[in-house]
Amino acid sequence: MKEFWELQDAILATFGEDEPETPALRVKNITQTSLILEWDPLILHTAQLRSLDIYKNGTKLAQHVPSDTNFIKLSGLDVDHEFEFHVIIKTTAGEYKSNKVTARTHKMDNLTGIRVAFGMFEEPEPAITELKELLSRMGSSWSDEVNVETTHLLAQLPGGTNYERAVQHSIPIVKPEWLVQCDRNKKIQVSFTHKNTYIYKNTKI
């Protein structure tokens, strides 16, 4: 009998005591019409994940979130609007709800959400260095490679890895003049309204 109870205790210690941890949700890289929701890697212990659902203002979104990722980019949001988000994970051990986070999308005159990468240029220097200096003055940012946080690709010519990634992920590809116009007008410019701004018309901001 002693062995039986020891076995039961061992089973309980392995499978019954460590429940999945509640997801910790946060917001990053807010723009006028998009933002990224990110959460810590899920710690499920011995449980299995059945689904992960995103809720915006209490309504479940249709976007599918792969089980091996810990972020989602939400686009098409209203400008200068506040939203509330939370995540619910369903596991073999039950259902767990994250913290709620609120975020307001930027006004059109807020340029801090612009995050560019660079494509092909006829003469990369000093053009790219000058554009980086302009971005710094605007409070915007850049990265060497296109990633989930990239809002625009600046380029004068088609081609290159960053260009291909931008096309694949429907990231606007604009000429440097677009950035100059944003700074000159002190507000973000809708890319397709400027004649000859686009190199590749894949989407708008």
N, C-alpha and C positions, 0 to 999 in steps of 0.2 A: 504493500500500500504506500509506503514511503516513497518508493521509486515512482509511483504513479503521480503523486502530488509534486514531486520534484520536476517531472516531465511537464506537468501543467504549468508550473511556475516558469519553466524555461520557455514554453510556448507563449505565455503571456508577456514575458520580458521581451521576446523577439518581435511578436506581432501585435501586441495589444496595448503597450504603454506609450510608444512614440507615435503620436498623431502627426499628420502633416502640419506644417507651419503656415500661418496666415500670410498671404502675399503682401508685400510692402510695395505700394504703388507710388510713383512720382511722375511729374511732367517735365519735359525738357524741349528745347528748341521750338519755342512758340513763334509763329509768324502771323500774317494777317488772316490766313485761311487754313492753316495746318498746325499740328503739334505732334509730338512723339510722347506716347505713354510707355513707361519703362518700369519693370519690376525686378526685384532680385530673383536670381535663379531659384526655382521652386524646390523646397525641401520637403519631400513626401515621405521620407523614411521607407517603410515597407509597403505603403499604399501605392496604387496605380492611378495615373491621371486619366480621367474619362473625358473631360472637356474644360476649356478655359474660355469664359465669355466676358466681353467688354460691355459695360453699361454707360450710356451717356444720358445724363438727366433722367435716370431711372429706367431708360429704355434699352433693351438688349440690342446691340449692333449685329449686323449680319456678317461682318468680316470674320473670316476664319483665321485663327492664330495657330500656327504650327506648334507642336508640343516641344520642339527643340529651340524655340526662340523666347526672348524675354522682353520684347518691345513690339509696338505697332505704331505705324505712322497714320494719322487720321487727317484726311484732306477734305476740301470742299466745305469748310466751316465758315460761318458768317463772320464778317469783319467786326472787330470791336464788340465781341459778345462773350458773356461768361458761361462756362459749361462746368458741370460736375461729372466726375467719372469714378467708377469703381470696377473691380474685377471679381468675378466669382469662379472659383475652381471646384469642379465636381470630381471626387475621387472615390475609390473603393472603400475609403474610410468615412466618407461623408462629404458635405459641402462646406466650403470655407470662403468667406467674403473679405476682401481687402479693405484697407482704409479708403475713405473718400478723399478725392483731391479736386480742387477747383482751379480753373485757369481761364484767363480772358485773352482772346486773340487780340493782336495788335491793331491799333489805328493805322490808317494809311501813312501817317507822317512818322511812324516808328520804324526806323531802318535797322534796328539791332537784330532782327530775325534773319536778315540776309546772310547766307553762308554759301560762298561760291567755291568752285574748283576751277581750274584752268585747263583749257584745251589747247589746240594748235594755234600758234600766232605766226604771222609772216616774219616778224622780228621780235622774238620773246623778250629781249632786253633792249631798252629799259622799260618796255611797256608793262610787263607783269609787276616789276618792282613798283612802278608808279601806281598801278591799280591797287596793290597791297597797301600802299600809303594812303590812298583814297579811302579804302575800306576801313582802315584804322581811324581816320578822321570821322567817318560816318558812324562809328561804333559797331560796324559789321565785322564779319570774320571770313576766313577762308581755310581750306584744307588742300593738301597735295593731291588727294584722290577723291573721286566721287564716292560718297557713302550715304547712309540713310538720312543724315542731317543736311546734305547738300540741297540748297534751294534753286540754284542756277549754275549753269556752266558758262563761263566767259571764254569766248573763242572767236578768232577771225576766220579760221578755216575748218572744214570738216575733217574727221579722221582722228585716230588715236584711241587709246584705251578709255580715257575719261569720256570722250565723245560717245563711244559705243555704250558705255554704262549709262550715260545720261539718256540716250535714246531708249535703251532697254527699260529704264525706270520712269520714263515720261517726265524727265526733269527739263525745264526750259533751257534751251541753248541760245544764248544772246551774245551780241557783239558788245565790246567795251562801252560803246556809246550809251547803252541802256543804263549802265551804272552811273555814268556821268550825268544823265538826265535825272536819275533818282536823287543824286546829290544836289543838282542845280535847282530842282523843284522842291527839295526837302520833303519828299514823299515818294513812296514806292510807285513805280510806273507799271501799269498793266502792259505786259510785253507786246501783245499783238497790236496795240494801238500805235506803235511807232513804226513808220515805214522803214523797211530794210533793217529792222532790229534783229529779227530772227535769222539764224543760219538754217535751222531745222525747226519747222513749226510743229512740234509734237504736243504741246500743251500750253496753257496759260498759267499764271501764278495763282 
